[in-house]
Amino acid sequence: MVSPIDIQKALSGMDYPASKEDIVRHAEQQGGDAEVLEALKKIEDREYEGPSGVSSAVFD
């Protein structure tokens, strides 16, 4: 089970606003594990204003 902390670690240094594609790519470059990448690939395809919005999309 992926945790909010795992998501935030994978998104460390991310510039916002960012698209879903940018977020997934950044997490891959940061060495996010398979669970984190899988969770991020399931979020809505839109612009995100910050890390809290990404976390909300993953965990809601």
N, C-alpha and C positions, 0 to 999 in steps of 0.2 A: 504494500500500500504506500503510495507516494504521500509525502507530508508537505505542508506549506513551506517548511524550511528548505526541503529539497528543491522546490520550485524557485524560491528566492535565491538560493545558491546558484542555480543554473542561469538565472537572469541577472546575476551580479554584473554591473557595468553596462547594462542595456540602456540605450538611448530611446526615450519616448518623445512623442507618440510613435508606436511601432505596430506594424501589421502582424497578423498571425504568422505569416511566412518569415518575417524578420525575427520574431520571437523564437520560433522553432530552430532556425539557422543559428541564432546566437547560443541557444542552449546546447546544440550539437558542438559548436566550437568551444564551449566552456567545459565540455566533457560530461554533459548531463547523461545520466544512466538511461537505460531503455524504458524504465517505468516513467521517468520524468518526461522523456520525449513522447511517449505514447499518450500521456495525459495532455501535453501541450498540443499534440496533433488533433485532439478531439475538441478543442475550444472553437468558439464561433469565429468565422473568418471575417474579421473587422479590424479597425484601428483600436489599439489599447493606449490609454493615457498614462498608465503607470503600473507598477508591479501589483498594487492591490486589486486593480481591475483584472489582471491576469489570474491572480489567485481566486478571485470571485468566480471567474469563468470556469476554472478547473474544479472548484469544490462545491459549486451550487448545483 
